[in-house]
Amino acid sequence: MPVTMMKNSNYLSVFSLVIAGILFVIYPSLRPYSDEITMEGAIAFASTEWLISHILAIIAFTLLPLGLLGVHHSLQGKMAHKLSYWAFILSLVALGLILPFYGGETFGLHAIGQKAIEQQSIGLLSQADIVRSGVGLVMFLTGLLLLAIAAIIVAIAIWKSSNYSKWIGIPFAIGMILYSGQFLVGPQLRIAHGLLVTISCILIAISLWKNRNQSPEQLESYTF
């Protein structure tokens, strides 16, 4: 890859990580919380906040692989470079498995909430369990697992690299490992987890930005 293109990729990846990180904390902060079995749940599903917060989460997940691509291009050391390549590939596969479920959560539950309010029927809210179960749920959990594995590999790759602080990928790995578990806790802990992911993404983005001026020889010594 030409040096200029690789540097442009670096800028795009820094931007992607920063934006993704910010969106990961806005999502649980903006998302409405309710019991989801009464009309209050229908109002939450039908709200603009529900729609916007989940769309922001979709954007955040979509931006992550772009951020990891820049990390891959920046890492020095053959082993670190190879590991980061597989982390990038896993993150793409994870994205494909995660987004269909988020689509149902975003638009499906929003439509259910609107219909429940229109018909004044809380019975319709039971359809939310159908949206959140079955093959879609299996795909979603598998995607989160693959994303956690990708994050662990990134942390290992950064640890082995000579041009990053060794610990810089660890918070990101912890954040992704805890992602599925945070759905089981209350709003405060979900927001705290979102903040952890935000900080971890920004830490990697800062390190990536600091490494943007590697010499052409260093940049050209690695291929995709």
N, C-alpha and C positions, 0 to 999 in steps of 0.2 A: 504494500500500500504506500502511495506517495506520502512524503513527510507532511506536506500541507494538508492533505486529506486527513491524516492521522491527528494532526493538531486540531483541526476542525471537529473531529470526533471527540477529542478531549473536551472542548468547550461545550459541545452538545451534552456530553455525559455529566459534566459538572452541573449544568443547568437542570438536567433531568433529575439528578439526585437531590438537588436543593428543593425543586418543586415537589417531587414525590414525597420527600421528608415532611414538608409543610402540610401537604394534603393528608398525610397519614395521621396527623394530630387534629386537623380540622374535621375529618370524617367522624370520629367518635364524639367530638365536642359539639358538632352541629346536629348530629343524628338525634331525633326525639326518642325517648324511652318511655315505655308503658307496659302494662300487664299483657297486652296483645290478645286478650280474650273478652274484653268489653268494648263498648263503643269508644272508649278512650284509645284503645288499640287501633280501631278503624281510623280515628282522627289522626293518629301518628302515622299510619301507613299512607294516608291520603295527603299528608302535608307536603308542602314545597320543600321543607327542610329534609324530609326523608329522601325525596327524589334527588336533591342537590348533593346531600352528603354522600349518598351511595355512588352517584356519578363521579364525585371527586375521588372516592376510593378506587373506582375503576381506572381513572386516569393515573392515580398513584401507582397501581400495580403495573399499568402499561409502560410507565416511564422507567421502572426498575431495570429491565434488561438493557435499555439504552445506557443507563448509568454503569452497569456492570461491563458493558462493551468497552467503555473508556478505561475502566480499571484493567481489563485484559490487555489493552494496547499499551498501558503505561508500565506494567510490571516488568522488572528486570530479573533475569535468571530463568533458565530453561524450564525448570520444574514449576516455578510459580506461574510462568506464562501458559504452560500446558494445563495446569489446574484451573486457572481463570477462564480458559477457553471452555472447559466442561461446565464450569459454573454458569457461564453465559448461556450455553445450550440448554442446561437444565432449567434455567429461569424462563426461557422461551416456552419450553414444554409446560412448565408450571402455569405460566400465564394463560395458555390455551385451555387448561383444565379449570382454572379459577374463574375466569370471566363469565362463562355461561351461567354459573350459579349466581354470581353477582348481578347478572342481567335479570334473572328471575326475581331476586331479592329486591332489586331496584324498581323494575317496571311491573312485575307480576303482583307484588304485594301492594304497590301503589294503586293498581287497578282494583284489587280486592277491597282495599280500604275505601276507595271512592264508591264502589258498588254497595258496600255495606252501609255507608252513610246514606246513599240515595234510597236504599230499600229499608233503612232502619232495621237491619237484620245482622245481629252479631254472629249468627250461625255461619255466615259466609267467611268469617275469620278462620274457621277450621281449615279452609283451603290453603292457608299459609303453611300448614304442616305438610301438605302435599308438595308445595313448591320447594320446601326445604328438605325433602327426603328423597329416597330412591337413588337412582344412578347419578343424578345431579349432585347430591351430597357426597357420594363416593368420589366423584371426579374432583369436587372442591377440596375435600380433605387430602386426596392424593396430590393435588396441585400444591397445597400448603406444605405438605411433607417434602415434595421435591424442591420447593422454594427454600425451605429450611436447610436442606442438604446443600443446595447451591450456596447459601449464605455461609455455611460452615466451610465449604471448599474455598470460598473467597477469603475467609478469615485465615485459613491455612496458607493460601497463596500469598497473601499480604505478609504473613509472618515469615515466610521463606524468602520474600523479596528483599532486595538490598536497598530499595529506594522509598520505603514506607516505614513509619513507626510500627513495630511488630504488633502492638495491641489494637491498632486502629480498626481492624475488622471485627473484633470480638463483640462490641455492642450490637452491631448489625446482625451477627449470627444469633445472639441472644434474643433480639427483637423478633426475628423470623421464627425461631424455635417456639417462642411463646405465642405466636399469632393465633393458632387454633384455640389455645387455652383461654385467651382473653375474652372469647365469646361467652364464657361461662361465668364471668364475674360482673360486678356492677359498673355503672357509668364512670365512677371516679378512677377505678383501676384500669378501665379500658382507655380512658384519656391519658393516664400515666403511661400505659404501654405505648400509646400513639406518640407521646412525647419522647419516649426512649427510641422509637424508630426514627423520629425526626432528627434527634441529636446524632444517631448513628449514621444516617444518610449524609448529614451535613459534615460530619467529621471526615468521612471518606471523600466527599466533594472538595473539602478544603485541601486535603492531601493530594488529590488529583490535580487541583489547580496549581499547587506548589510544584508539581512535577511536569507542568506543561512545557517547560523550556529545556527538556532533555535535548542533548545534542543530536543532530541528524544521524550520526553513526549509531547512537543508541536506539533511535526510533526505527532505523532501517534494518537493524540486526534481528528483528522479530517479524514474523509474518502472522497473518490471521490464524 
